[in-house]
Amino acid sequence: MSQPQPGRIVTFYSYKGGTGRSMALANIAWILASAGQRVLVIDWDLEAPGLHRYFYPFLADPDLVESDGLMDFFIKFAAAAVASDANADKTQEPSWFDPYSNLMYYAYSVDFAFPKPGCLDLVPAGRQDENYSTRVNGFNWDRFYTAFGGGVFLEAVKQKLRAEYEFILIYSRTGVSDTSGICTVQMPDDLIVCFTLNRQSVLGRSAVARSMPRSKSVTAYSRWPCACTTTCSRTCQTANAIGAPLGSAISHFTPTKKCWRCLATYLISRDRCSVPWRRSPAA
């Protein structure tokens, strides 16, 4: 019997906000789960979390007032790393952090009857209490990598996630930041870049995309995503009206243009599956 293929990690990123990437991720996650896939979504927009709002009716703790998440996961690891510095025997163990690398402890199931074995789980950004912003702003990502071995730790996290889910969809922070760099450089197998037809979005996306291969070349833990898909959103005008702006955008990069409604089929096709078409009840 052949071994099941490891899950794919897909990051949804945009240089500017307002591109519809959260809507795209939420809808694609639902479509994948409805097609019998095991799906995990991760809200990595730590500074402005909100992905959980899309699944509000289906969460046991919809406001996340009692639910730890990604930020709490990293803080627990950092505390363990600091404690390990005082224990010379423990620091000599190369995988001392393994008990702390299971992100599934922070995953919450979306309560919906998806076709088996389909499921949809959410790792939120973190517990939404009065101290959340303090925890986010106080975390030192440079120390996470340089002092705590964060790169190796994240590779262990990825390995566990791939063993449990067929698709891991990451909602990245916009712009250029520590966390958006992690989401676009180290974590993904596939990178989906959303943009709108305005100069800031197009040129910003182009500059970031050019810098990513160079970032990969100096990162020992991962490789440039094997597929970088660009999707243009908020194109409500007629085809003639958007033709010239879209052509100008394409001149700045060579995207694989895909409407987000087709991205789920595109991702699943790697495993030779299909996504059945269903008319929306509201149609």
KOLLO-85592 format. One record per residue (C-alpha): residue number from 1; residue in three letters; x, y, z. Coordinates in Angstrom, 3 decimals, m for minus. Layout:
r i->NUM; aa->ala; xx->X; yy->Y; zz->Z $
...
END
This chain:
r i->1; aa->met; xx->0.000; yy->0.000; zz->0.000 $
r i->2; aa->ser; xx->1.412; yy->3.389; zz->m1.006 $
r i->3; aa->gln; xx->2.087; yy->5.948; zz->1.687 $
r i->4; aa->pro; xx->m0.268; yy->8.949; zz->1.746 $
r i->5; aa->gln; xx->1.242; yy->12.111; zz->0.335 $
r i->6; aa->pro; xx->2.162; yy->14.754; zz->2.919 $
r i->7; aa->gly; xx->m0.123; yy->17.739; zz->3.119 $
r i->8; aa->arg; xx->0.563; yy->20.952; zz->1.226 $
r i->9; aa->ile; xx->1.091; yy->24.288; zz->2.931 $
r i->10; aa->val; xx->m0.399; yy->27.215; zz->1.035 $
r i->11; aa->thr; xx->0.073; yy->30.857; zz->2.047 $
r i->12; aa->phe; xx->m2.361; yy->33.600; zz->1.028 $
r i->13; aa->tyr; xx->m0.494; yy->36.917; zz->0.873 $
r i->14; aa->ser; xx->m0.989; yy->40.439; zz->m0.416 $
r i->15; aa->tyr; xx->1.227; yy->43.489; zz->m0.267 $
r i->16; aa->lys; xx->m1.723; yy->45.786; zz->0.465 $
r i->17; aa->gly; xx->m4.970; yy->45.113; zz->2.277 $
r i->18; aa->gly; xx->m8.387; yy->45.040; zz->0.680 $
r i->19; aa->thr; xx->m7.549; yy->42.383; zz->m1.899 $
r i->20; aa->gly; xx->m10.037; yy->39.784; zz->m0.671 $
r i->21; aa->arg; xx->m7.427; yy->37.260; zz->0.445 $
r i->22; aa->ser; xx->m9.281; yy->36.391; zz->3.673 $
r i->23; aa->met; xx->m12.508; yy->35.802; zz->1.753 $
r i->24; aa->ala; xx->m10.627; yy->33.709; zz->m0.800 $
r i->25; aa->leu; xx->m8.956; yy->31.603; zz->1.895 $
r i->26; aa->ala; xx->m12.175; yy->31.024; zz->3.835 $
r i->27; aa->asn; xx->m14.115; yy->30.008; zz->0.724 $
r i->28; aa->ile; xx->m11.370; yy->27.749; zz->m0.612 $
r i->29; aa->ala; xx->m11.005; yy->26.080; zz->2.783 $
r i->30; aa->trp; xx->m14.738; yy->25.366; zz->2.819 $
r i->31; aa->ile; xx->m14.705; yy->24.039; zz->m0.747 $
r i->32; aa->leu; xx->m11.773; yy->21.741; zz->0.003 $
r i->33; aa->ala; xx->m13.399; yy->20.371; zz->3.165 $
r i->34; aa->ser; xx->m16.664; yy->19.876; zz->1.260 $
r i->35; aa->ala; xx->m14.687; yy->17.800; zz->m1.242 $
r i->36; aa->gly; xx->m13.606; yy->15.426; zz->1.540 $
r i->37; aa->gln; xx->m10.224; yy->16.988; zz->2.244 $
r i->38; aa->arg; xx->m8.746; yy->17.476; zz->5.715 $
r i->39; aa->val; xx->m8.075; yy->21.208; zz->5.972 $
r i->40; aa->leu; xx->m6.405; yy->23.429; zz->8.559 $
r i->41; aa->val; xx->m6.502; yy->27.223; zz->8.366 $
r i->42; aa->ile; xx->m4.054; yy->29.336; zz->10.367 $
r i->43; aa->asp; xx->m4.583; yy->33.022; zz->11.148 $
r i->44; aa->trp; xx->m1.003; yy->34.329; zz->10.981 $
r i->45; aa->asp; xx->m2.087; yy->37.982; zz->10.751 $
r i->46; aa->leu; xx->m1.168; yy->38.463; zz->14.368 $
r i->47; aa->glu; xx->m1.431; yy->42.262; zz->14.332 $
r i->48; aa->ala; xx->m4.954; yy->42.289; zz->12.886 $
r i->49; aa->pro; xx->m6.583; yy->38.887; zz->13.454 $
r i->50; aa->gly; xx->m10.037; yy->38.256; zz->12.095 $
r i->51; aa->leu; xx->m10.107; yy->35.046; zz->10.081 $
r i->52; aa->his; xx->m12.200; yy->33.407; zz->12.788 $
r i->53; aa->arg; xx->m15.079; yy->35.782; zz->11.945 $
r i->54; aa->tyr; xx->m15.764; yy->33.834; zz->8.757 $
r i->55; aa->phe; xx->m16.451; yy->30.695; zz->10.813 $
r i->56; aa->tyr; xx->m18.237; yy->32.456; zz->13.673 $
r i->57; aa->pro; xx->m21.480; yy->30.407; zz->13.640 $
r i->58; aa->phe; xx->m19.554; yy->27.131; zz->13.710 $
r i->59; aa->leu; xx->m17.080; yy->27.745; zz->16.563 $
r i->60; aa->ala; xx->m17.621; yy->26.761; zz->20.176 $
r i->61; aa->asp; xx->m15.817; yy->29.958; zz->21.299 $
r i->62; aa->pro; xx->m16.561; yy->32.348; zz->18.418 $
r i->63; aa->asp; xx->m15.005; yy->35.418; zz->20.073 $
r i->64; aa->leu; xx->m11.875; yy->33.498; zz->21.167 $
r i->65; aa->val; xx->m12.085; yy->34.812; zz->24.705 $
r i->66; aa->glu; xx->m11.090; yy->31.411; zz->26.106 $
r i->67; aa->ser; xx->m9.149; yy->29.915; zz->23.184 $
r i->68; aa->asp; xx->m5.383; yy->30.073; zz->22.901 $
r i->69; aa->gly; xx->m3.860; yy->30.286; zz->19.445 $
r i->70; aa->leu; xx->m0.725; yy->30.839; zz->17.385 $
r i->71; aa->met; xx->0.738; yy->33.633; zz->19.505 $
r i->72; aa->asp; xx->0.292; yy->31.592; zz->22.668 $
r i->73; aa->phe; xx->1.917; yy->28.638; zz->20.908 $
r i->74; aa->phe; xx->5.060; yy->30.665; zz->20.143 $
r i->75; aa->ile; xx->5.209; yy->32.200; zz->23.610 $
r i->76; aa->lys; xx->5.086; yy->28.754; zz->25.207 $
r i->77; aa->phe; xx->7.949; yy->27.586; zz->22.989 $
r i->78; aa->ala; xx->10.012; yy->30.698; zz->23.773 $
r i->79; aa->ala; xx->9.499; yy->30.190; zz->27.509 $
r i->80; aa->ala; xx->10.654; yy->26.582; zz->27.175 $
r i->81; aa->ala; xx->13.714; yy->27.711; zz->25.202 $
r i->82; aa->val; xx->14.668; yy->30.207; zz->27.911 $
r i->83; aa->ala; xx->14.233; yy->27.543; zz->30.577 $
r i->84; aa->ser; xx->16.351; yy->25.097; zz->28.589 $
r i->85; aa->asp; xx->19.302; yy->27.511; zz->28.640 $
r i->86; aa->ala; xx->19.684; yy->26.764; zz->32.327 $
r i->87; aa->asn; xx->19.809; yy->23.032; zz->31.684 $
r i->88; aa->ala; xx->23.008; yy->22.085; zz->29.856 $
r i->89; aa->asp; xx->21.960; yy->18.452; zz->29.419 $
r i->90; aa->lys; xx->18.679; yy->19.430; zz->27.776 $
r i->91; aa->thr; xx->20.245; yy->21.857; zz->25.318 $
r i->92; aa->gln; xx->22.479; yy->19.065; zz->24.067 $
r i->93; aa->glu; xx->19.424; yy->17.162; zz->22.870 $
r i->94; aa->pro; xx->18.818; yy->18.229; zz->19.258 $
r i->95; aa->ser; xx->15.051; yy->17.690; zz->19.443 $
r i->96; aa->trp; xx->14.336; yy->19.002; zz->22.928 $
r i->97; aa->phe; xx->11.621; yy->21.239; zz->21.449 $
r i->98; aa->asp; xx->9.638; yy->18.406; zz->19.882 $
r i->99; aa->pro; xx->6.941; yy->18.298; zz->22.616 $
r i->100; aa->tyr; xx->6.260; yy->21.997; zz->21.939 $
r i->101; aa->ser; xx->5.973; yy->21.704; zz->18.137 $
r i->102; aa->asn; xx->2.471; yy->20.230; zz->17.908 $
r i->103; aa->leu; xx->0.271; yy->23.094; zz->16.701 $
r i->104; aa->met; xx->m2.777; yy->20.800; zz->16.586 $
r i->105; aa->tyr; xx->m3.246; yy->21.418; zz->20.317 $
r i->106; aa->tyr; xx->m4.345; yy->24.930; zz->19.299 $
r i->107; aa->ala; xx->m6.687; yy->23.852; zz->16.487 $
r i->108; aa->tyr; xx->m10.456; yy->24.168; zz->16.898 $
r i->109; aa->ser; xx->m12.919; yy->22.264; zz->14.763 $
r i->110; aa->val; xx->m15.484; yy->24.028; zz->12.615 $
r i->111; aa->asp; xx->m18.742; yy->22.374; zz->13.638 $
r i->112; aa->phe; xx->m20.189; yy->21.390; zz->10.277 $
r i->113; aa->ala; xx->m21.000; yy->17.995; zz->8.768 $
r i->114; aa->phe; xx->m18.502; yy->17.873; zz->5.906 $
r i->115; aa->pro; xx->m18.413; yy->14.686; zz->3.803 $
r i->116; aa->lys; xx->m16.054; yy->12.191; zz->5.391 $
r i->117; aa->pro; xx->m13.126; yy->12.305; zz->5.777 $
r i->118; aa->gly; xx->m13.386; yy->16.049; zz->5.177 $
r i->119; aa->cys; xx->m12.877; yy->18.402; zz->8.097 $
r i->120; aa->leu; xx->m12.026; yy->22.047; zz->8.671 $
r i->121; aa->asp; xx->m10.006; yy->23.172; zz->11.703 $
r i->122; aa->leu; xx->m8.886; yy->26.664; zz->12.698 $
r i->123; aa->val; xx->m5.768; yy->27.829; zz->14.525 $
r i->124; aa->pro; xx->m6.635; yy->31.398; zz->15.554 $
r i->125; aa->ala; xx->m4.095; yy->34.164; zz->16.066 $
r i->126; aa->gly; xx->m4.440; yy->33.926; zz->19.830 $
r i->127; aa->arg; xx->m6.648; yy->34.421; zz->22.845 $
r i->128; aa->gln; xx->m8.480; yy->37.724; zz->22.313 $
r i->129; aa->asp; xx->m8.217; yy->39.227; zz->25.792 $
r i->130; aa->glu; xx->m7.006; yy->42.588; zz->27.078 $
r i->131; aa->asn; xx->m3.368; yy->41.414; zz->27.019 $
r i->132; aa->tyr; xx->m3.308; yy->40.126; zz->23.446 $
r i->133; aa->ser; xx->m1.678; yy->43.215; zz->21.897 $
r i->134; aa->thr; xx->0.976; yy->43.210; zz->24.621 $
r i->135; aa->arg; xx->1.858; yy->39.598; zz->23.849 $
r i->136; aa->val; xx->2.084; yy->40.299; zz->20.117 $
r i->137; aa->asn; xx->4.146; yy->43.472; zz->20.390 $
r i->138; aa->gly; xx->6.431; yy->41.994; zz->23.026 $
r i->139; aa->phe; xx->7.472; yy->38.923; zz->21.058 $
r i->140; aa->asn; xx->11.009; yy->39.125; zz->19.644 $
r i->141; aa->trp; xx->11.089; yy->37.327; zz->16.280 $
r i->142; aa->asp; xx->14.783; yy->37.982; zz->15.778 $
r i->143; aa->arg; xx->15.568; yy->36.229; zz->19.051 $
r i->144; aa->phe; xx->13.154; yy->33.442; zz->18.099 $
r i->145; aa->tyr; xx->15.372; yy->32.630; zz->15.118 $
r i->146; aa->thr; xx->18.869; yy->33.474; zz->16.347 $
r i->147; aa->ala; xx->18.750; yy->32.382; zz->19.992 $
r i->148; aa->phe; xx->15.994; yy->29.770; zz->20.115 $
r i->149; aa->gly; xx->16.522; yy->27.924; zz->16.825 $
r i->150; aa->gly; xx->13.156; yy->29.005; zz->15.496 $
r i->151; aa->gly; xx->13.884; yy->27.884; zz->11.940 $
r i->152; aa->val; xx->14.451; yy->24.270; zz->12.961 $
r i->153; aa->phe; xx->11.430; yy->24.451; zz->15.263 $
r i->154; aa->leu; xx->9.162; yy->25.583; zz->12.418 $
r i->155; aa->glu; xx->10.363; yy->22.710; zz->10.246 $
r i->156; aa->ala; xx->9.217; yy->20.317; zz->12.977 $
r i->157; aa->val; xx->5.877; yy->22.128; zz->13.120 $
r i->158; aa->lys; xx->5.446; yy->21.772; zz->9.354 $
r i->159; aa->gln; xx->6.236; yy->18.054; zz->9.458 $
r i->160; aa->lys; xx->3.511; yy->17.402; zz->12.043 $
r i->161; aa->leu; xx->0.941; yy->19.495; zz->10.188 $
r i->162; aa->arg; xx->1.613; yy->17.723; zz->6.897 $
r i->163; aa->ala; xx->1.036; yy->14.362; zz->8.580 $
r i->164; aa->glu; xx->m2.406; yy->15.392; zz->9.873 $
r i->165; aa->tyr; xx->m3.898; yy->17.497; zz->7.085 $
r i->166; aa->glu; xx->m4.049; yy->17.412; zz->3.312 $
r i->167; aa->phe; xx->m4.104; yy->21.209; zz->3.072 $
r i->168; aa->ile; xx->m2.770; yy->23.803; zz->5.499 $
r i->169; aa->leu; xx->m3.891; yy->27.303; zz->4.472 $
r i->170; aa->ile; xx->m2.032; yy->30.226; zz->6.054 $
r i->171; aa->tyr; xx->m3.480; yy->33.735; zz->6.241 $
r i->172; aa->ser; xx->m0.421; yy->35.985; zz->6.118 $
r i->173; aa->arg; xx->0.163; yy->39.525; zz->7.311 $
r i->174; aa->thr; xx->0.262; yy->42.132; zz->4.546 $
r i->175; aa->gly; xx->3.318; yy->44.162; zz->3.550 $
r i->176; aa->val; xx->6.869; yy->43.469; zz->4.647 $
r i->177; aa->ser; xx->7.233; yy->42.277; zz->8.236 $
r i->178; aa->asp; xx->8.790; yy->39.500; zz->10.306 $
r i->179; aa->thr; xx->5.643; yy->37.413; zz->10.298 $
r i->180; aa->ser; xx->4.800; yy->37.942; zz->6.621 $
r i->181; aa->gly; xx->8.367; yy->36.885; zz->5.796 $
r i->182; aa->ile; xx->7.936; yy->33.640; zz->7.723 $
r i->183; aa->cys; xx->4.636; yy->32.935; zz->5.960 $
r i->184; aa->thr; xx->5.985; yy->33.606; zz->2.465 $
r i->185; aa->val; xx->9.585; yy->32.393; zz->2.737 $
r i->186; aa->gln; xx->9.887; yy->29.453; zz->5.095 $
r i->187; aa->met; xx->6.441; yy->27.966; zz->5.525 $
r i->188; aa->pro; xx->4.704; yy->27.420; zz->2.160 $
r i->189; aa->asp; xx->4.834; yy->24.930; zz->m0.656 $
r i->190; aa->asp; xx->2.537; yy->27.198; zz->m2.664 $
r i->191; aa->leu; xx->2.218; yy->30.964; zz->m2.458 $
r i->192; aa->ile; xx->m0.977; yy->32.678; zz->m3.593 $
r i->193; aa->val; xx->m0.515; yy->36.430; zz->m4.014 $
r i->194; aa->cys; xx->m3.655; yy->38.547; zz->m4.207 $
r i->195; aa->phe; xx->m3.590; yy->42.020; zz->m5.707 $
r i->196; aa->thr; xx->m5.915; yy->44.721; zz->m6.966 $
r i->197; aa->leu; xx->m5.566; yy->46.884; zz->m10.051 $
r i->198; aa->asn; xx->m3.890; yy->49.873; zz->m8.448 $
r i->199; aa->arg; xx->m0.295; yy->50.993; zz->m8.654 $
r i->200; aa->gln; xx->0.578; yy->50.476; zz->m4.990 $
r i->201; aa->ser; xx->m0.714; yy->46.916; zz->m4.954 $
r i->202; aa->val; xx->0.889; yy->45.919; zz->m8.264 $
r i->203; aa->leu; xx->4.324; yy->47.467; zz->m7.701 $
r i->204; aa->gly; xx->4.435; yy->46.356; zz->m4.064 $
r i->205; aa->arg; xx->3.567; yy->42.794; zz->m5.020 $
r i->206; aa->ser; xx->6.205; yy->42.835; zz->m7.773 $
r i->207; aa->ala; xx->8.974; yy->44.082; zz->m5.453 $
r i->208; aa->val; xx->8.184; yy->41.521; zz->m2.754 $
r i->209; aa->ala; xx->8.037; yy->38.676; zz->m5.278 $
r i->210; aa->arg; xx->11.465; yy->39.603; zz->m6.669 $
r i->211; aa->ser; xx->12.970; yy->39.557; zz->m3.181 $
r i->212; aa->met; xx->11.564; yy->36.158; zz->m2.177 $
r i->213; aa->pro; xx->13.927; yy->33.923; zz->m4.212 $
r i->214; aa->arg; xx->16.890; yy->35.783; zz->m2.722 $
r i->215; aa->ser; xx->15.457; yy->35.256; zz->0.769 $
r i->216; aa->lys; xx->15.105; yy->31.554; zz->0.075 $
r i->217; aa->ser; xx->18.707; yy->31.290; zz->m1.084 $
r i->218; aa->val; xx->19.994; yy->32.406; zz->2.310 $
r i->219; aa->thr; xx->17.486; yy->30.427; zz->4.372 $
r i->220; aa->ala; xx->18.770; yy->27.009; zz->5.358 $
r i->221; aa->tyr; xx->15.400; yy->25.637; zz->6.374 $
r i->222; aa->ser; xx->13.273; yy->25.773; zz->3.264 $
r i->223; aa->arg; xx->13.010; yy->26.385; zz->m0.456 $
r i->224; aa->trp; xx->11.261; yy->28.779; zz->m2.792 $
r i->225; aa->pro; xx->7.638; yy->27.672; zz->m3.123 $
r i->226; aa->cys; xx->7.222; yy->25.371; zz->m6.111 $
r i->227; aa->ala; xx->4.229; yy->27.387; zz->m7.314 $
r i->228; aa->cys; xx->3.588; yy->31.118; zz->m6.986 $
r i->229; aa->thr; xx->0.063; yy->31.911; zz->m8.143 $
r i->230; aa->thr; xx->m1.108; yy->35.476; zz->m8.645 $
r i->231; aa->thr; xx->m4.813; yy->36.259; zz->m8.543 $
r i->232; aa->cys; xx->m6.386; yy->39.613; zz->m9.341 $
r i->233; aa->ser; xx->m9.417; yy->40.479; zz->m7.213 $
r i->234; aa->arg; xx->m12.132; yy->43.113; zz->m7.114 $
r i->235; aa->thr; xx->m12.475; yy->43.216; zz->m10.905 $
r i->236; aa->cys; xx->m16.121; yy->44.239; zz->m11.062 $
r i->237; aa->gln; xx->m15.786; yy->46.131; zz->m14.352 $
r i->238; aa->thr; xx->m16.358; yy->44.724; zz->m17.799 $
r i->239; aa->ala; xx->m13.603; yy->42.799; zz->m19.548 $
r i->240; aa->asn; xx->m12.835; yy->45.768; zz->m21.807 $
r i->241; aa->ala; xx->m12.535; yy->48.134; zz->m18.860 $
r i->242; aa->ile; xx->m10.064; yy->45.987; zz->m16.951 $
r i->243; aa->gly; xx->m8.067; yy->44.845; zz->m19.964 $
r i->244; aa->ala; xx->m5.549; yy->47.709; zz->m20.035 $
r i->245; aa->pro; xx->m4.919; yy->47.852; zz->m16.242 $
r i->246; aa->leu; xx->m4.546; yy->44.079; zz->m16.084 $
r i->247; aa->gly; xx->m2.136; yy->44.120; zz->m19.006 $
r i->248; aa->ser; xx->m0.085; yy->46.784; zz->m17.242 $
r i->249; aa->ala; xx->m0.035; yy->44.689; zz->m14.067 $
r i->250; aa->ile; xx->1.134; yy->41.598; zz->m15.949 $
r i->251; aa->ser; xx->4.008; yy->43.599; zz->m17.411 $
r i->252; aa->his; xx->5.469; yy->43.875; zz->m13.901 $
r i->253; aa->phe; xx->5.453; yy->40.132; zz->m13.264 $
r i->254; aa->thr; xx->4.611; yy->36.865; zz->m14.966 $
r i->255; aa->pro; xx->1.746; yy->35.462; zz->m12.916 $
r i->256; aa->thr; xx->m0.214; yy->32.280; zz->m13.175 $
r i->257; aa->lys; xx->m3.551; yy->34.076; zz->m13.312 $
r i->258; aa->lys; xx->m6.346; yy->32.211; zz->m11.576 $
r i->259; aa->cys; xx->m9.699; yy->33.372; zz->m10.315 $
r i->260; aa->trp; xx->m9.902; yy->32.387; zz->m6.626 $
r i->261; aa->arg; xx->m12.967; yy->30.270; zz->m7.399 $
r i->262; aa->cys; xx->m10.687; yy->28.042; zz->m9.475 $
r i->263; aa->leu; xx->m7.846; yy->27.844; zz->m6.944 $
r i->264; aa->ala; xx->m9.437; yy->25.018; zz->m4.943 $
r i->265; aa->thr; xx->m9.694; yy->22.897; zz->m8.074 $
r i->266; aa->tyr; xx->m6.124; yy->23.825; zz->m8.965 $
r i->267; aa->leu; xx->m4.800; yy->22.748; zz->m5.556 $
r i->268; aa->ile; xx->m6.791; yy->19.529; zz->m5.389 $
r i->269; aa->ser; xx->m5.782; yy->18.589; zz->m8.944 $
r i->270; aa->arg; xx->m2.295; yy->17.888; zz->m7.662 $
r i->271; aa->asp; xx->m3.797; yy->14.855; zz->m5.943 $
r i->272; aa->arg; xx->m5.921; yy->13.920; zz->m8.972 $
r i->273; aa->cys; xx->m9.170; yy->14.760; zz->m7.163 $
r i->274; aa->ser; xx->m12.049; yy->16.916; zz->m8.305 $
r i->275; aa->val; xx->m14.208; yy->19.592; zz->m6.764 $
r i->276; aa->pro; xx->m17.875; yy->19.102; zz->m7.669 $
r i->277; aa->trp; xx->m19.703; yy->22.239; zz->m8.746 $
r i->278; aa->arg; xx->m22.663; yy->23.236; zz->m6.603 $
r i->279; aa->arg; xx->m24.923; yy->26.190; zz->m7.208 $
r i->280; aa->ser; xx->m25.041; yy->28.574; zz->m4.263 $
r i->281; aa->pro; xx->m28.396; yy->28.500; zz->m2.432 $
r i->282; aa->ala; xx->m28.446; yy->32.283; zz->m2.760 $
r i->283; aa->ala; xx->m28.008; yy->32.159; zz->m6.540 $
END
